[in-house]
Amino acid sequence: MKTFAIKDYMNTSPVTVLADTNLAEVVKVTLKHKISGVIVVDGSNNLLGMISELDCLREMADSIYHDGRNTTSLSAKDIMTKEVTTVSPDSQLFDVVKSMLNQRQRRRPVVENGKLLGQVTCRQLLKIIASFG
């Protein structure tokens, strides 16, 4: 039986930001790359968390609507989700698909020993599976 290790399908250059990147810059990055979220890493490429465009929208809207504070004081580390489900490079493609569907998540960082190696997204997986047919 053929195995489908995620390392053979992952994007090895996912869009990332550093923990001290301010919210406005995070938003610019997501808009520039037309993506729904970014991975937060430290200077050694260790995975710290993730930020979705919904996280950005919530923080910006809340700050403007409720108290008018300036969102430039917020950084990626302030709004990122720290508990991130990851997969290893040897995880099997269809196991990753099943997990993402069950948890209703759009992306999975591929991590080994805490280091970010890549990412898989729903769009990537859809293209891959469509190519099998």
C-alpha positions as CSV (number, residue, x, y, z in Angstrom):
1,M,0.0,0.0,0.0
2,K,1.3,3.4,-0.9
3,T,2.0,5.9,1.9
4,F,1.3,9.5,1.5
5,A,3.6,11.3,4.0
6,I,2.6,14.9,4.5
7,K,6.3,16.0,4.0
8,D,5.9,15.1,0.3
9,Y,2.9,17.5,0.0
10,M,3.5,20.3,2.5
11,N,4.4,23.9,1.6
12,T,7.9,24.3,2.8
13,S,7.8,28.1,2.8
14,P,4.7,29.1,4.7
15,V,4.1,32.8,5.5
16,T,5.3,33.5,9.1
17,V,5.6,36.5,11.4
18,L,7.7,37.0,14.5
19,A,6.1,37.3,17.9
20,D,6.8,41.0,18.2
21,T,5.2,41.9,14.8
22,N,2.5,44.5,15.4
23,L,-1.1,43.8,14.5
24,A,-1.2,46.2,11.6
25,E,1.7,44.5,10.0
26,V,0.1,41.0,10.5
27,V,-3.0,42.3,8.7
28,K,-0.8,43.7,5.9
29,V,0.9,40.3,5.5
30,T,-2.4,38.4,5.3
31,L,-3.8,40.8,2.8
32,K,-0.7,40.9,0.7
33,H,-0.4,37.1,0.5
34,K,-4.2,36.5,0.2
35,I,-4.2,34.0,3.1
36,S,-6.5,33.4,6.0
37,G,-3.9,33.3,8.7
38,V,-0.2,33.3,9.6
39,I,2.1,31.2,11.7
40,V,4.0,32.9,14.5
41,V,7.6,31.8,15.0
42,D,10.6,33.0,17.0
43,G,14.0,34.0,15.5
44,S,15.0,30.3,15.4
45,N,11.9,29.2,13.5
46,N,10.3,27.6,16.6
47,L,6.5,27.5,16.4
48,L,4.9,29.8,18.9
49,G,1.3,30.1,17.6
50,M,-1.0,31.0,14.9
51,I,-3.2,34.0,14.0
52,S,-6.2,33.9,11.8
53,E,-7.7,36.8,9.9
54,L,-10.7,36.4,12.2
55,D,-8.4,37.0,15.2
56,C,-7.1,40.2,13.5
57,L,-10.6,41.3,12.7
58,R,-11.9,40.7,16.2
59,E,-9.0,42.7,17.8
60,M,-9.2,45.6,15.4
61,A,-13.0,45.9,15.5
62,D,-13.1,45.5,19.3
63,S,-10.5,48.1,19.9
64,I,-12.1,50.6,17.5
65,Y,-15.7,50.0,18.5
66,H,-15.4,49.6,22.2
67,D,-12.6,51.8,23.4
68,G,-10.9,53.5,20.5
69,R,-7.5,52.3,21.5
70,N,-4.7,52.2,19.0
71,T,-4.1,48.6,17.8
72,T,-0.5,49.4,17.0
73,S,0.3,48.5,20.6
74,L,-0.8,44.9,20.0
75,S,1.6,42.4,18.7
76,A,1.3,38.8,17.3
77,K,2.2,37.3,20.7
78,D,-0.8,39.2,22.2
79,I,-3.4,37.8,19.9
80,M,-2.0,34.5,18.7
81,T,-3.5,31.1,19.5
82,K,-0.8,29.3,21.5
83,E,-2.4,25.9,21.6
84,V,-1.9,24.8,18.0
85,T,-2.5,21.3,16.6
86,T,0.5,20.3,14.5
87,V,1.5,17.3,12.4
88,S,4.9,15.6,12.0
89,P,6.5,15.3,8.5
90,D,5.7,11.6,8.5
91,S,2.0,12.1,9.2
92,Q,-0.2,10.5,6.6
93,L,-2.1,12.8,4.2
94,F,-5.5,11.2,4.8
95,D,-5.0,11.2,8.6
96,V,-4.3,15.0,8.4
97,V,-7.3,15.5,6.2
98,K,-9.5,13.6,8.7
99,S,-8.1,15.6,11.7
100,M,-8.6,19.0,9.9
101,L,-12.2,18.1,9.0
102,N,-13.0,16.8,12.5
103,Q,-11.6,19.9,14.1
104,R,-12.9,22.3,11.4
105,Q,-9.4,23.9,11.0
106,R,-8.0,25.2,7.7
107,R,-4.3,24.7,8.2
108,R,-1.8,22.5,10.0
109,P,1.8,23.5,10.7
110,V,4.3,20.7,10.1
111,V,6.7,20.6,13.0
112,E,9.6,18.5,14.1
113,N,11.3,19.0,17.5
114,G,9.5,22.3,17.8
115,K,10.8,23.7,14.5
116,L,8.5,24.7,11.8
117,L,9.2,22.7,8.6
118,G,6.1,23.7,6.6
119,Q,2.4,23.8,6.5
120,V,-0.6,22.2,4.8
121,T,-3.8,24.0,4.1
122,C,-7.3,22.9,3.1
123,R,-6.8,24.4,-0.3
124,Q,-3.5,22.5,-0.8
125,L,-5.1,19.3,0.3
126,L,-8.1,19.8,-2.0
127,K,-5.8,20.3,-5.0
128,I,-3.8,17.2,-4.1
129,I,-6.8,14.9,-3.6
130,A,-8.4,16.3,-6.8
131,S,-5.2,15.3,-8.7
132,F,-5.6,11.7,-7.6
133,G,-8.9,11.4,-9.5
